[in-house]
Amino acid sequence: LRALQIVPPFDAYWFIELSNWRLNQLEALRTQFPGKDIRIRKGDCNSVLREEIVRTITWKSFQRGFVFLDPYGLQIEWDTVKALAEEKTFDIFVNFSLMPVTRLLPRDEAPDERVVNLLNRVMGNSDWLQELYRPSPQKSMFKDEPVVQRDLIRAEWLAAIYADQLKHFFPSVSNPVIMTNSRNAPLYALFLASQKPLGVNIMNQIGARSIARRSR
């Protein structure tokens, strides 16, 4: 609704959704905004973005796009973020899910291959795990079996890792704004990754004001 009400308007709007119930809600927007070019796609946003939208909003098309990636968990693949960056025609807002990453990482042993592969797919890199997991003072029953435990995961530290990954592909990346629940537990880190510094400067000012209000 906010995107559709922006003045001056965007030329076209893509809404990508898997849920049939939400798709029906989106379809109702066509009636509410009859003058808008609203394009609704059912499917995995990774596929739709990479196979349709990135191929449409190209550098040669003289079009530019703004993408809001707002997953419920770890659905956004790093290859999707990378594809948006490499076309050099997109700025993105991304809500990076912090809590699901923390829940994936056991305290008293290194993560298994499945978890490492998932982190690589979502974050583009898992080398940072070596910094997180350290030898444990607890000894194993088996002499040749290493015992490790992870350090406490700080939301700001995890968000900084994702920000560093974004900086490999976007010229300008905002400071993360940590979004919390009613119990002040970190849920998401909100970033703006842009081809230009101006929007990021504005985002950093807004983020600083938001943090200042919450700390009062």
N, C-alpha and C positions, 0 to 999 in steps of 0.2 A: 504493500500500500504506500509506503513512504517513497519507494522508487518511482511508482506511477504518479505520485503527486508532485514530484520535483519540477520546478520551473527554473530555467527552460528544460523541456523534457528530453529524454533520450529518444533516439530514432526508433529503437526496437527493444523489446524486453523478452528475455528467455527465462522461463521458470522450469526447473528440472526436478522431478519428484517421482518416487516409487510408490507411495501410498495412494490407493484409489480414493480414499476419503479426502486427502489433501488435493488430489488432482481435481476433484469435483469443486472444491472451494476455489481453486485457481481458475477453473472454467467460468465461474461466476464473475470473475473480474472483467471478462469480455463485455458483459452487459453493463457493468458499472463504469467502464472506461471505453466506450464504443469508438473513440477516435484514436486509440492506441494500437500499435502493432505488437500484439501479445502472442508469443510463440511458446506453447506449452509442450513439454516433452516428458513422456513417461520412460524412466530408465535410470540406469546408473549414471550419475553426473560425470564420472571419470570418462566414460565412453562418449557421452554426448558432447562434452567439452572438447575432447581431443579429436573426435572424428567429424564433428559438425561445426562447432562454434569457432575453434581455432582455425579451421580451414576456411571459414567465411571472413573473419576479421583479420585479414592479412595486412602486411605493410603496404603491399601494392594496391590494396583496395581503398586506401586513404580513409579507412574507418578505424575507430578506437573503441575499446571495450572496458567496462568496469565489472569485475566479478566479485560476488560475495559468496565465499565458501563457508557454510555454516553446518557442519556435520553433527550428528548426535554422538559420534564416537570417533573411530579411526578409519572412516570410510574414504577420506581424501587421499589419493595416492600421490607420492612425490613426483611421479612421471607426469601427472596432470599439472601440478604447480610448475614444473620445469617446462612443459610445453607452452603454458601461458606466458612464461618469462621469455622464452627463446623467440617467440614471434615478435616481441618488442612492441606490441600494440595493446597490451592489457595492463591495467593496475588491478590489484586484488586486495580485498579485505579477507582475512582468513582467521577463523576462530579455531585455534589449535587445541585439541582436547588434552588436557594435562592429566586428569584423574585416571582415564583408561590406561595411559602409559604407566603410571605409578602402580596400578593394580596388576599389570602384567609382570612386574619385576619382583621375584621372590626375595625375601630378606636373607635367607641363609644358604643360598646356592645360586650359581650363575644361571641365567635364563637359558632355556633349551633352544634348539635350532628353530623351532616353529616361531617362537617369540622374536628371535633375532631377525628372521626373515620378514616378519610383520613390521618390525621397527624400520628395517631397511626400506620396505615398500612405502611406509608412511612418512619417514623422516629423511630418507635418502642416504642415511649413514647410521651405523651403530658402533663406531669406534669409541664413542664416549662411554660405552659400558665399561671399558677398561679402567677408566678413571673412577667410576662409581663403585665397582666391586673390588674389595681388597682382601688379602689373606686374613682369615679369622684366627683369633687366639685359641679357639676350640680345636682340639685334635680329633682327627678321624680315627675310627676303629681300624682302618686299613692304612698302613704306613704310606703307600704310594698314592693315596687318594687326596687331592688338594681340597681344602675347606676354605670357602670364601663367604663373605657377607657384604651386603651393600650398605653404603652410607645412607643417611637420611636424604631423601630427595626433596630439595627446595624447589618450589614452583618457579621462582625467578631463574634458577640455574637451568632448569629444563627448558624454559621459554627462551633463554639466551642461546641454547644449543640450536633450537629451531630457527631463531633469528639469524644465526651465523650461516646456516644452510641457505636461507633465503638470500642473504647478501652475496652468495656466489653467483646468483642469476639475476637479481634485481639491483639496479644502481642505488636505490634508496629504500631503506626499510625502517619503519618506525620502532620506537621503544615499545616493548610489549606492555599491554594493559591487562593485568590479571583480573579475571572475572571470578567472583566467589559466590557461594550460596549463602543462605541465611545464617549458617553456622560459621561463616568466614572460611570455609574450606575451598581451596582453589579448584575451579572447574575448567576454565579455558584461559588461553592467552590470545588476546586480540592484536593482530598486526595489520598494518597497511604496508604493502610492498608495491613500489611505484617505479615507473620509468623516469620520473622527475622528482626533485627534492621538495618542491613547494608544498604538495599535499602532505608529505611526511612531516614537514615542519609544523603544519597546522595540526596534524594528528598528535604530534608530541605535546603540543600546547594543551589540547583537549585532554589527553591522557594524564598530564601533570595536574590539571585542575580536578579531574576525577579522583586521583589518588589523594590529593589534598583534602577533598571533601570527606572521603571515607576515613581519613586518619584523625579527624577532629573528635 
